[in-house]
Amino acid sequence: MSTDIFAKFNSSRIAVIGDLMLDVYLWGQVNRISPEAPVPVVNIKKREARLGGAANVIRNLGTLEAGKVYAFGAVGDDESGREIKKLLDGSGFQTFGVCSDSSRPTTEKRRVMAGGQQMLREDLEETSPLSDTLRQQMVSQLIDLVRRKEVDAVIFEDYAKGVLSSWMLEEILIETRKAGIPTALDPKPGNLAPVHHLTAIKPNRLEAFALAGISDPGADGAPENDPALRKAAEIIEDQWHPEFLLMSLAAQGLGIFREHKWHKLIPTRAREVFDVSGAGDTVTATFVLASTAGADAALAAEIANCAAGVVVGKVGTAPIIKEELISAWKGMNK
């Protein structure tokens, strides 16, 4: 049955709205310590730019061969913004929902890499709210797609960089409920007030406790026997009322919490972990895409967990390739 799900990926149409970023990797070598300070000198050999943030979710949907992907977000009127647009356009994504704002820089994460290790990260960003004019423009464009039945699911990607607000989600959710299409939120604690009627909300453990407003005492045995984790999940359910609460639990895998009980607990599938950057984006993209292709929540989460197990074995923010996912899934289900 799951192989039929993969075959249906290319008929799915997904809209992603949120904080677009550019992930820049500066690859080099360390041969000496600086005479100016006790820090390594990295001789840069190569620069590589990748789509990050909400754009990494879009990128994952593309490499999973979704039928059509609509990008909504904001970039600055600068070289990094033009680079994001070029990367999105070059991959065939629909970018009419990407607006330029000359009053703010494009969010950019620069990572200095040497010997396969991250030596330093620089963040260039402006986190003040995007203007309501640009926000309303994106909301109107996305709602128009929903009303014209040109989209099968909507993903909200919140990194608290100024794009998303609760009123935007509320307006869009009114229309997605009418249309009967699923929605998912990857949240940033403290940025959005709770909104109702999401199909899925996907925090990791750290984010789950922050959303619930309680401290995390640390994992206490298996997730199903962890009282603090259950309490955090129950608080989020009571405040947000999602149909499914999907929680990334690092080495403990992936859990689905529904109606104050565990619906499914899926053990981690990673064979070797090199870098967890972007793994949450992969989970969100794969879960939603599998859902629109006909998988129920449990199967979609199994497939998403398998995808995450592949990408954490790569260095840097890297997407899941459809062929990789199918191969890993078959290997896991022999």
C-alpha positions in Angstrom: 0.0 0.0 0.0 2.8 2.5 0.9 4.4 2.1 -2.5 1.1 3.3 -4.0 1.4 6.3 -1.7 4.8 7.2 -3.2 3.4 7.0 -6.7 0.7 9.5 -5.8 3.2 12.2 -4.6 3.3 13.8 -8.1 -0.4 14.5 -8.1 -0.2 16.5 -4.8 -0.3 20.3 -4.7 1.1 21.9 -1.6 1.3 25.6 -0.5 4.0 26.6 2.0 3.9 29.9 3.8 6.5 31.1 6.3 10.0 32.4 6.9 12.2 31.9 3.8 15.9 31.7 4.5 19.2 31.2 2.7 21.6 28.7 4.2 25.1 29.5 3.1 28.0 27.0 3.7 31.6 28.2 3.6 33.8 25.1 3.2 37.4 25.3 4.1 40.5 24.0 5.9 42.1 24.8 9.2 45.9 24.8 9.2 46.8 27.2 12.0 45.6 29.3 14.9 45.2 33.0 14.5 48.0 35.2 15.9 45.3 37.8 16.8 43.2 35.5 19.1 43.1 31.9 20.1 40.8 30.9 17.3 41.3 28.7 14.2 41.9 30.3 10.8 39.7 28.8 8.2 40.9 29.0 4.6 37.7 29.1 2.6 37.7 26.9 -0.5 34.1 26.8 -1.6 30.8 28.6 -1.0 27.5 26.7 -1.3 24.0 28.2 -0.9 20.9 26.1 0.0 17.3 26.9 0.6 16.6 27.1 4.3 13.7 27.6 6.8 10.3 27.5 5.0 12.2 27.3 1.7 13.8 24.0 2.9 10.3 22.5 3.4 9.6 23.6 -0.2 12.9 22.1 -1.3 12.0 18.8 0.3 8.6 18.7 -1.4 10.4 19.3 -4.7 12.9 16.5 -4.2 10.0 14.2 -3.1 8.5 15.1 -6.5 5.3 16.8 -5.3 3.1 17.7 -8.3 3.1 21.5 -7.6 4.5 23.5 -4.8 3.5 27.1 -4.1 5.9 29.3 -2.1 4.7 32.2 0.1 7.1 34.4 2.1 9.3 37.5 2.0 12.8 38.3 1.0 14.8 41.5 1.1 15.7 43.5 -2.0 19.3 42.2 -1.8 21.6 39.6 -3.3 20.5 36.9 -0.9 16.9 37.5 -1.7 17.6 37.2 -5.4 19.5 34.0 -4.8 16.5 32.5 -3.0 14.3 33.4 -5.8 16.7 32.0 -8.4 16.9 28.7 -6.4 13.1 28.5 -6.1 12.5 29.4 -9.8 15.2 27.0 -11.0 13.5 24.1 -9.2 10.1 24.8 -10.8 8.3 26.1 -7.7 5.5 28.6 -8.0 6.9 31.9 -6.6 4.3 34.6 -7.3 3.6 34.5 -3.5 7.2 35.5 -2.7 7.3 39.3 -2.1 10.3 41.6 -1.8 10.6 44.1 1.1 13.4 46.7 0.6 13.1 47.7 4.3 14.6 44.4 5.6 17.4 42.0 4.7 16.9 38.5 3.6 17.3 36.0 6.5 20.6 34.3 5.9 22.5 31.7 8.0 26.2 31.5 7.2 28.0 28.4 8.4 31.8 28.0 8.3 32.7 24.4 7.9 36.1 22.7 8.2 36.9 19.0 8.5 33.2 18.1 8.3 32.5 20.2 11.4 30.7 23.5 11.9 33.2 26.0 13.2 30.9 29.1 13.3 27.5 30.3 12.4 26.6 33.9 11.5 22.9 35.0 11.4 21.8 38.0 9.3 18.2 38.7 10.0 15.4 41.2 10.8 12.7 39.7 13.1 10.3 42.7 13.3 6.8 42.0 11.9 6.4 42.2 8.1 4.0 45.0 7.1 0.3 44.1 7.2 0.1 45.1 3.6 2.5 42.4 2.5 0.9 39.9 4.9 -2.5 40.5 3.6 -1.3 40.2 0.0 0.1 36.7 0.7 -3.1 35.7 2.6 -5.3 36.8 -0.2 -3.2 35.0 -2.8 -3.2 31.8 -0.8 -7.0 31.9 -0.1 -7.6 32.5 -3.8 -5.8 29.2 -4.5 -7.8 27.4 -1.9 -11.1 28.7 -3.2 -10.2 27.8 -6.7 -9.3 24.2 -5.5 -5.8 24.5 -6.8 -4.1 23.4 -3.6 -4.4 20.1 -1.6 -2.7 21.1 1.7 -1.2 24.2 3.4 1.9 24.2 5.6 2.7 27.0 7.9 6.4 27.3 8.7 7.1 29.6 11.6 10.7 30.6 12.5 9.7 33.9 14.2 11.4 36.0 11.5 8.4 38.3 11.1 6.2 36.7 8.4 3.5 34.8 10.2 0.9 36.0 12.6 -2.1 34.4 14.3 -4.6 36.4 12.3 -3.1 35.2 9.1 -3.5 31.5 10.1 -7.0 32.2 11.3 -8.1 33.7 8.0 -6.5 30.9 5.9 -7.9 28.2 8.2 -11.4 29.4 7.7 -11.0 28.7 4.0 -9.1 25.4 4.3 -11.8 24.1 6.6 -14.5 25.0 4.1 -12.5 23.3 1.4 -11.7 20.2 3.5 -8.0 20.3 3.0 -5.3 19.5 5.6 -3.1 22.0 7.3 0.1 21.7 9.4 2.1 24.1 11.5 5.7 23.8 12.5 5.7 26.3 15.4 8.1 28.7 17.0 7.1 28.9 20.7 6.1 32.4 21.8 5.5 33.8 18.4 1.9 32.9 17.7 -1.2 32.8 19.9 -3.0 29.5 19.7 -5.2 29.0 16.7 -7.7 26.1 16.3 -8.6 23.6 13.6 -5.1 22.7 12.4 -4.8 19.2 11.1 -1.4 18.8 12.7 1.0 20.8 14.8 4.6 19.5 14.8 6.9 20.7 17.6 10.0 18.8 18.8 10.3 18.0 22.5 12.0 21.3 23.4 9.3 23.3 21.5 6.5 21.2 23.0 7.5 22.1 26.5 8.0 25.8 25.6 4.5 25.8 23.9 3.0 24.3 27.0 4.7 26.8 29.2 6.2 24.2 31.5 9.8 23.1 32.2 11.2 19.9 30.7 12.8 17.7 33.4 14.3 15.5 30.7 13.2 12.3 29.1 12.0 9.8 31.8 12.0 6.4 30.1 9.9 5.6 27.1 7.6 8.4 25.8 4.4 6.5 26.7 5.6 6.4 30.3 6.9 10.0 30.6 4.4 12.0 32.7 6.0 15.4 31.9 5.8 14.8 28.2 2.2 13.6 28.5 1.3 16.8 30.5 3.0 19.0 27.9 1.0 17.3 25.1 -2.3 17.6 26.9 -1.7 21.3 27.5 -0.9 21.9 23.8 -4.1 19.9 22.8 -6.2 21.9 25.2 -4.9 25.2 23.9 -4.6 24.6 20.1 -7.1 21.8 19.5 -5.2 20.2 16.6 -6.5 17.0 15.1 -3.0 15.5 15.6 0.0 16.5 17.7 3.1 15.2 15.9 6.2 15.4 18.2 9.8 14.8 17.1 11.5 13.1 20.0 15.1 12.9 18.8 16.6 9.5 19.6 13.2 8.4 20.9 11.7 8.7 17.4 8.4 10.3 16.5 5.1 10.4 18.4 1.5 11.1 17.5 -0.7 12.3 20.4 -4.4 12.6 19.9 -7.3 13.1 22.2 -5.1 13.0 25.3 -3.5 9.7 24.5 -0.7 8.3 22.3 -2.0 7.4 18.9 1.3 6.1 17.6 4.9 5.9 18.8 7.5 5.3 16.1 11.1 4.5 17.0 14.0 6.4 15.4 15.2 5.1 12.1 18.5 6.9 11.8 21.5 4.6 11.1 24.2 7.2 11.8 23.6 10.9 12.8 25.9 13.5 11.2 23.7 16.6 11.3 20.1 17.2 12.5 19.8 20.5 10.6 16.6 20.6 8.6 15.4 17.2 9.8 12.2 18.8 11.2 11.5 20.4 7.8 11.8 16.9 6.2 9.4 15.4 8.7 6.8 18.1 8.1 7.1 18.0 4.3 7.0 14.2 4.1 4.1 13.9 6.6 1.9 16.4 4.7 2.8 15.0 1.3 2.1 11.4 2.3 -1.2 12.5 3.9 -2.4 14.2 0.7 -1.3 11.1 -1.3 -3.8 9.0 0.8 -1.8 7.8 3.9 -3.5 7.9 7.3 -1.7 9.8 10.1 0.1 6.7 11.4 1.4 5.7 8.0 2.3 9.3 7.1 4.3 9.6 10.3 6.1 6.3 9.7 7.1 7.5 6.2 8.2 10.9 7.6 10.2 9.3 10.3 11.9 7.1 7.7 12.8 10.3 5.7 14.2 12.0 8.8 16.4 8.9 9.4 18.0 9.4 6.0 18.6 13.2 6.1 20.3 13.2 9.5 23.0 11.0 7.9 23.9 14.0 5.6 26.1 17.0 6.4 24.3 20.3 6.5 20.7 21.2 5.6 19.9 18.5 3.0 16.5 17.4 1.6 15.2 13.9 1.2 15.3 12.5 -2.3 12.3 10.4 -3.3 14.4 7.5 -4.5 16.3 7.5 -1.2 13.1 7.4 0.7 11.6 4.6 -1.3 14.9 2.6 -0.9 15.0 3.2 2.8 11.3 2.4 3.2 11.7 -0.9 1.4 14.8 -1.8 3.4 12.9 -1.1 6.6 9.9 -3.2 5.6 11.5 -6.3 4.2 
